[in-house]
Amino acid sequence: MSREPREIILRPIMTEKSMRQKEEQNVVTFKVRPDANKVEIRSAVEAVFNVKVASVRTASYEGKLKRMGRHQGHRPDWKKAVVKLQAGHKIELVEGA
């Protein structure tokens, strides 16, 4: 079951913590498909950004229950991937910010 690399990586997660990790530890955080595994995430990041990946850590999150008056809804489940790059490689997500 091979998918396109851009189907696996949905978007980067740009929070204060992730930006600090990017600068200090050479770690980048992405929101990925919930059914993607570590091997697929590694190959997708290497293909899209042309870098070498040292390790991948993942965390799955359940969507929150949301209410609008008496109606209930549910946010979708999602998955976060924390990708550590090898020394000498880096990804520029936002330049000049």
Secondary structure, DSSP 8 states (H G I E B T S, - for coil): ----HHHHEEEE---HHHHHHHHHH-EEEEEE-TT--HHHHHHHHHHHH---EEEEEEEEE---EEEETTEEEE---EEEEEEEE-TT----SSS--
